[in-house]
Amino acid sequence: MPLKKGKSQATISKNIHMLVKEGYPDGHGQAGAIAYSQARKHGYKAKRNKSNPILQGIPNCPIGESPGGATPTGMPFLKK
């Protein structure tokens, strides 16, 4: 059965459900990849995570200090 055309989340979910009924692996596998591929052809753009996961654990770290309080050696431009 042909997939529905569109980029909405409802259309993607229906396509995944249809593919799983046809025997493709679950929504996190091949069926999901096929459904999202079809949606991208019709203008779907995934939402990107804009936060930087590396800096999330450093609370208010001022420039020139590492999180532990020591200045890294070999970088004189970072020293106070």
N, C-alpha and C positions, 0 to 999 in steps of 0.2 A: 504494500500500500504506500503511495507517495506521502512524503512528509508535508505538513502544512507550511506555508510560506509566512514569514513574519519574524519580528524581533522581540516581541513581548515575552515576559516571563511565563505567561499562561500558554503561549504557543510552544515555547521551549519545553515546558512540563508535559504538554500533550504529546509532543514528538517523542520525548523520552519514554513516556508510558506506552506509546504505540510500538516503539522499537523493542522494548522489554517484552511486550506481548508477542512480538514476532520471534523472540528467542535470542536477542542480543544480550550481552552481559549488562548488569545493573547500571543505574544512572550515573555512578561515579566512574564507570569504565567506558566501554566502547559506545554504548547508547548515548551517554552524555556528550561524548566527543562529537558524534555525528550530529546530534541535535544542535549543539552550540556552533558547529561548523555551518550548518544550514542557516542559523540565525545571523552569523557574521556576514553571510552573503547578502543579507537584507538590511545591513546597517547596525547590527548589535555591537555595542562596545562595552567591554567588561569594565566595571568600576575598579580603579586601582587604589591600593593602600598608599597614601601619600606620606604617612609618618615614617620616620627613620628608625627602624628597630634597634640599631646600634646605639643611638643616643637616648633611647627611652629610659635606660637604667641609670643614667648619670644625672642627679638632681643639681641643677644650677652650677655646673662646673665652669668657673671663670677661665678665660683664655690665659694660657701660661701655666696652668696647674693641671696635673693629671688627676683622675678621680681619687687616687690614694694620697694626694697632697705633695708628692715628689715631682720635681721637674725632670723630664727625660734628659739623659746626657746625650751629647752630640747634636743638640739642637739649640744653639745659643740664642736664636731669635725668639725662643719660647720662654727664656729666663726673664725674671722680673728686673 
